[in-house]
Amino acid sequence: MSITVVVADDRELLRTAIRCVLNLDKEITIVGEAEDFPRTIALIRELNPHVVLIDLHMPAPNDFSPSDVKRAVADTGSKLIAMSVWQDDSSRALAASFGSFTFLDKASLGTLLIPAIKQLTAS
C-alpha cells in the first residue's frame, strides 16, 4: 500500500526538494502539491491523502483561519505534519492550531521527513 502525501509550500524550490526526498521511498507517493492554503484545503478534500505536509507561514487570504485546514484534515482522516524554518513557541502554537501531529524544522526534512511520515501512518 502506498502512503499518499499532499505537499503544501509557497516556494517551488522547497516543493521540488521535498519531492526529491520523498521519491527516495517507494512506499510514499505525492498525490498533490499546493502553493497556498485555499489550494491545500481543496486538495485535502479532493484527494483524501494519508498525510499533509504544510508550511505554516504561507501567505494567507484575509478570511483564512488555521481551523479551515484543521477541519479539512479531520473530515478526511488525514494526518498533518507542519513545517517551518522557525522553531519558536509561537510557531509550535500555530502548528497546534492547524491540528498538527508533528512539527518539523525545514532544515531537518532531508533526514526526519520520511521517518515522521512512516511513524504517523503506522498507527
C-alpha angles and dihedrals in degrees: 000000000000121000107229120215137187114204118206122186130130092225117081091202092059093045088053092050091049090048089054092051095046093045087065089072116066092201092064125074125184105220098177146006129206135189098198143025099260091053090046092055091047092051093047091054094042100043104028093212124195091231135023117200108198136182107226094208105054116133110271135203116247093254094051122116128180086235087069089065092040091054094048091049092048092047093054099036092238121151119234127220112189121204135191141157087232119074098185129127091261092056091046090052090048090051089053091051088057090053094249119180092193134022118205134186109236089229090063098050093101092063107021106037101077094044090048092051092048093047092051094048096043092073 
